[in-house]
Amino acid sequence: MNQFKEEYLGVKVSALNYAEILSEIDNRIQEGEQSTVIAVNPEKVIKAQDDPEIKRLINESTFQIPDGAGILLASRLKKGKIRNRVTGIDMMDHLLGHASKQGYRVFFYGAKEEIVKKARDNIKEKYPALHVAGYANGYIKDNDALIEEINKTKADIVFVAMGSPRQEYWIEQNRAQLNAKVFQGVGGSFDVFSGTIPRAPHLFRRLGLEWLYRLMKEPSRWKRQMALPKFLVKVLRG
């Protein structure tokens, strides 16, 4: 399958749905190729306008998933083909379910010890057949030892929770030394899987209003949310 990608303000966005991404990942694993998954939303696109490194980091990833509702709106305004969000946390969940069926081994890296451990336990409970190769908290200082540990576990998929873009830079800097084939930066997903932070109710998620739910919970986020109208104005002018 050849990936079709749209571009907004110079930032690429994959137009594949969950099933198509999983199929493409299977093909790439069989061919021995590594894949990276990065979530793209209006905030990241706006940041990329002032930071060429972030733009490069996004565009050189294998799958730039349309995480933000603003990306869908931009696609509609520009008569693109993206019609469904592919959120970072749901992409992780789909990958976990797929890994449990395909026999892929997964590794979790990041967050506090109690968070990543509880996330691992909850995920294992949800997917009993999943082979969790190992985990490590985000406070390990010996990166070389961490790389060696991940390789020893023979993990196929590595989920990295360090916040964006730090997690993507870590993946970029280390994946050549890693034998795993799939890497996804998952931000605060371990917090959600561990039950530490509740996810937005289903209605908000279905309507693409998770941002509104987070804003209601954390009013201080309003400045970050201003990226959405700024993004849409720039897209329309472009």
ZISUL-V633998 format. One record per backbone hydrogen bond with DSSP energy under -1.0 kcal/mol. CO is the residue of the C=O (numbers start at 1). NH is the residue of the N-H. Records with the same first field share a line. If there is no record, write none. Layout:
BEGIN
CO: NH / NH
END
This chain:
BEGIN
4: 15
6: 13
8: 11
11: 8
13: 6
17: 21
18: 22
19: 23
20: 24
21: 25
22: 26
23: 27
24: 28
25: 29
26: 30
27: 31
28: 33
29: 32
35: 183
36: 63
37: 185
38: 65
40: 67 / 68
41: 45
42: 46
43: 47
44: 48
47: 50
51: 55
52: 56
53: 57
54: 58
55: 59
56: 60
58: 61
63: 38
64: 14
65: 40 / 67
66: 86
68: 71 / 72
69: 73
70: 74
71: 75
72: 76
73: 77
74: 78
75: 80
76: 79
87: 91
88: 92
89: 93
90: 94
91: 95
92: 96
93: 97
94: 98
95: 99
96: 100
97: 101
98: 102
99: 103 / 104
105: 156 / 157
106: 133 / 134
107: 159
108: 136
109: 161
111: 138
112: 116
113: 117
114: 118
115: 119
116: 120
117: 121
118: 122
119: 123
120: 124
121: 125
122: 126
123: 127
127: 130
130: 132
131: 106
134: 108
136: 110
141: 143
142: 146
143: 147
144: 148
145: 149
146: 150
147: 151
148: 152
149: 153
150: 155
151: 154
156: 181 / 182
157: 107
158: 184
159: 109
160: 186
161: 111
163: 167
165: 169
166: 170
167: 171
168: 172
169: 173
170: 174
171: 175
174: 177
181: 35
182: 158
183: 37
184: 160
186: 189
188: 192
189: 193
190: 194
191: 196 / 197
192: 195
201: 205
202: 206
203: 207
204: 209
205: 208
209: 213
210: 214
211: 215
212: 216
213: 217
214: 218
218: 221
219: 222
221: 225
224: 227
225: 228
226: 230
227: 231
228: 232
229: 233
230: 234
231: 235
232: 236
233: 237
234: 238
END
